[in-house]
Amino acid sequence: MHEDLAMGEIYVIDCENLKLDIVLKITPVLLKQCAFVFENVHSFRLHAIHYINPPGYFHNTITLLKSMLSKKLSERVYSHKTIDDLTKYIPLDLLPSDYGGKQKSCKELAELWKQKMFEYKDRFDQLESMKINEELRPEKLQNDELLGYHGNFKKLETD
């Protein structure tokens, strides 16, 4: 897939319609699990996470998330009150027209991705039909509840 080539990812999360009841459901345990996934599981290099239009009550959540990330990753989390502040990091040429940028709107971009997924329908159907030989699966490890899969790690003993 040509679209699968990326040097890293930049997330822009619009919090304009974020409700307080959703923020109250974000627990420290959930944030710690998110931090673990970003640091140890996420396959792409995370260049930045930009929160735009965050309500005042979301500031503490962002601060808590940053405290749970490594120093390197926490320096890549930004909060912007306006789009103008975001454009200091991401040029308007790359932003959707919904945010004053020069690209297509978010709705148009989503539709393009849907079309692209239909182009690769045969590939996805083939992947869907593949089966796993459960007899080859490694033994269950302790503390696997977060990732949901098991590895084959052996203990090394040195003299």
C-alpha positions as CSV (number, residue, x, y, z in Angstrom):
1,M,0.0,0.0,0.0
2,H,1.5,3.3,-1.0
3,E,-0.4,5.1,1.7
4,D,1.4,3.1,4.4
5,L,4.7,5.1,4.1
6,A,5.1,7.5,6.9
7,M,8.1,8.9,8.8
8,G,5.9,9.5,11.9
9,E,2.6,10.8,13.0
10,I,1.3,14.2,14.2
11,Y,-2.1,14.0,16.0
12,V,-4.3,17.1,16.0
13,I,-7.2,16.6,18.4
14,D,-10.0,19.1,18.4
15,C,-11.6,19.4,21.9
16,E,-14.2,22.0,21.0
17,N,-17.1,19.7,21.6
18,L,-15.5,17.8,24.5
19,K,-18.0,17.5,27.4
20,L,-17.2,17.4,31.1
21,D,-18.8,14.0,31.6
22,I,-16.4,12.4,29.1
23,V,-13.4,14.0,30.8
24,L,-14.6,12.7,34.2
25,K,-14.4,9.2,32.8
26,I,-10.7,9.5,32.0
27,T,-9.0,7.9,35.0
28,P,-5.3,7.9,35.9
29,V,-5.2,4.2,35.1
30,L,-6.5,4.8,31.6
31,L,-4.0,7.6,31.1
32,K,-1.2,5.3,32.3
33,Q,-2.3,2.7,29.8
34,C,-2.3,5.3,27.0
35,A,1.2,6.4,27.9
36,F,2.4,2.7,27.9
37,V,0.9,2.2,24.4
38,F,2.4,5.4,23.0
39,E,5.9,4.5,24.4
40,N,6.0,0.8,23.9
41,V,3.4,-0.4,21.4
42,H,2.7,2.3,18.9
43,S,4.5,1.3,15.7
44,F,5.0,4.8,14.2
45,R,7.2,7.5,15.6
46,L,5.1,10.0,17.4
47,H,6.2,13.5,16.4
48,A,3.5,15.5,18.3
49,I,0.1,15.5,19.8
50,H,-1.7,18.9,19.5
51,Y,-4.9,19.6,21.4
52,I,-6.8,22.5,20.0
53,N,-9.7,24.4,21.6
54,P,-9.4,22.6,24.9
55,P,-11.9,23.6,27.6
56,G,-10.4,24.9,30.9
57,Y,-11.3,21.7,32.8
58,F,-9.3,19.6,30.3
59,H,-6.0,21.3,31.2
60,N,-5.5,19.1,34.3
61,T,-6.0,16.0,32.2
62,I,-3.4,17.0,29.7
63,T,-1.0,17.9,32.5
64,L,-1.6,14.4,34.1
65,L,-1.0,12.7,30.8
66,K,2.3,14.6,30.2
67,S,3.5,13.5,33.7
68,M,3.0,9.9,32.9
69,L,4.9,10.0,29.5
70,S,8.6,9.9,29.2
71,K,10.3,13.3,29.2
72,K,10.9,13.0,25.4
73,L,7.3,12.3,24.6
74,S,5.8,14.8,27.1
75,E,7.7,17.5,25.3
76,R,5.8,16.6,22.2
77,V,2.3,17.2,23.7
78,Y,0.9,20.7,23.1
79,S,-2.3,22.5,24.0
80,H,-3.5,25.4,21.8
81,K,-6.4,27.7,22.5
82,T,-6.6,28.9,18.9
83,I,-5.8,27.7,15.4
84,D,-3.3,30.6,15.1
85,D,-1.3,29.1,17.9
86,L,-1.3,25.7,16.1
87,T,0.0,27.2,12.9
88,K,3.3,28.0,14.6
89,Y,3.9,24.2,14.5
90,I,1.8,23.0,11.5
91,P,1.7,25.2,8.4
92,L,-1.7,26.2,6.9
93,D,-0.8,24.3,3.7
94,L,-1.2,21.0,5.6
95,L,-4.4,21.8,7.6
96,P,-7.9,21.0,6.4
97,S,-10.0,23.8,5.2
98,D,-12.2,23.3,8.3
99,Y,-9.4,24.8,10.3
100,G,-8.5,27.6,7.9
101,G,-6.0,25.5,6.0
102,K,-5.5,24.9,2.3
103,Q,-6.3,21.2,2.2
104,K,-9.7,19.6,1.5
105,S,-12.3,19.6,4.3
106,C,-12.3,16.8,7.0
107,K,-15.4,15.3,5.4
108,E,-13.8,15.2,2.0
109,L,-10.6,13.7,3.3
110,A,-12.6,11.0,5.2
111,E,-14.5,10.2,2.0
112,L,-11.2,9.8,0.1
113,W,-10.0,7.3,2.8
114,K,-13.2,5.4,2.4
115,Q,-12.7,5.2,-1.3
116,K,-9.1,4.0,-0.7
117,M,-10.3,1.3,1.6
118,F,-12.7,0.0,-1.1
119,E,-9.7,0.0,-3.5
120,Y,-8.0,-2.5,-1.2
121,K,-11.2,-4.5,-0.5
122,D,-9.8,-7.7,-2.0
123,R,-6.7,-7.4,0.2
124,F,-8.8,-6.9,3.4
125,D,-11.1,-9.8,2.4
126,Q,-8.0,-12.1,2.1
127,L,-6.7,-11.0,5.4
128,E,-10.1,-11.6,7.0
129,S,-10.2,-15.1,5.7
130,M,-6.8,-16.1,7.2
131,K,-6.8,-18.4,10.2
132,I,-4.4,-18.9,13.0
133,N,-3.0,-22.2,14.1
134,E,-3.7,-22.0,17.8
135,E,-1.3,-25.0,18.5
136,L,1.6,-22.7,17.6
137,R,0.6,-20.0,20.1
138,P,3.1,-19.5,22.9
139,E,2.2,-20.0,26.6
140,K,0.3,-17.3,28.4
141,L,2.5,-14.8,30.2
142,Q,1.8,-12.8,33.4
143,N,0.6,-9.2,33.0
144,D,-0.7,-9.6,29.5
145,E,-4.1,-8.0,30.2
146,L,-3.0,-4.7,28.6
147,L,-1.6,-5.9,25.3
148,G,-3.7,-9.0,24.9
149,Y,-1.1,-11.2,23.3
150,H,1.6,-13.5,24.5
151,G,5.3,-13.6,23.7
152,N,7.9,-16.3,23.8
153,F,10.5,-14.8,26.2
154,K,12.9,-17.1,28.0
155,K,14.9,-16.4,31.1
156,L,18.6,-15.9,30.6
157,E,21.0,-17.0,33.2
158,T,24.5,-15.7,33.3
159,D,27.5,-16.7,35.4
